[in-house]
């Protein structure tokens, strides 16, 4: 099983949509609120080069934003 981490904030509608998509497809993930965790925010920026959320880490792959096609490909989700 792949390790999935979602860097998000509670006020981000794309983050909510992404997490619902993962739940609907029975994908376990760690949800990291970068508005509350400065260390995680720095980690996210370092890995992605982005300050915006969501940022998804699947094993060592970084996906910026809710890119359904790329996420489905990386997690082997069939639509």
N, C-alpha and C positions, 0 to 999 in steps of 0.2 A: 504494500500500500504506500502511495506517495505521501510525503509530508506536505501539508498545505497550510499556509499562513496567510491571513488576510489583514493587511494594514488598512485601517478604516477610521472613521469618526462616526459618532452617533447621529450627526446632523446631515450626513451625506446620503442622498437618495440612491445614488449609483451603488454605494456600499450595501445598502439594504437589499437592493435588487440582486447584487452579486451573491450575498449570503443566502438569500432565498433560493437562488438557482442551485447553489451547492447543496443546500438541505434537500431540495426536491430530488436531487440525483444521488442522495445518500453518501455525500462526500464529507468525511470528517475534516474539520479545519480548526485552527487556532485563530481566534479573533483578537486582534491587537488594536486597541483604541489609541491612536497616536496623538490625540488631543490631550489625553491623560498621562501619557508615558513619553517623556522627552527622550529617553534613551532609545526607545523603539522608533521614535520619529527620526532620530539621527541615523539609525540603522537603515530605515526605509529610504531615506534620501541618499545615503551612501550606495546602497544596492541598486536603486532605480534611477538616480539622477533627477528625481521628481519630488516636488513638495505636495502635489495633489494626491488625493485618494479616489478610488481604492487602488492599492498596489497588492498584487497577489504573488506569492512565492510558492511555486510548486517544485519541490525538491530544490534544484539550483536555478530553475528558470524563473525569470521575473516577467510578469504581465502587468502593464500599466493600464488602468481603466477596466471596464467590464467588456472585454473582448470575448464574447461568447464563443466564437469559432475557434480561437486560439486555445481558450480554456478547455473547451470540449475535446480538442485534439490532444492536449497535454494530459488530460485526465481520462481519455478514452471513453467519453460520453457520446452515445449515439442519439441524435435528435430524431 
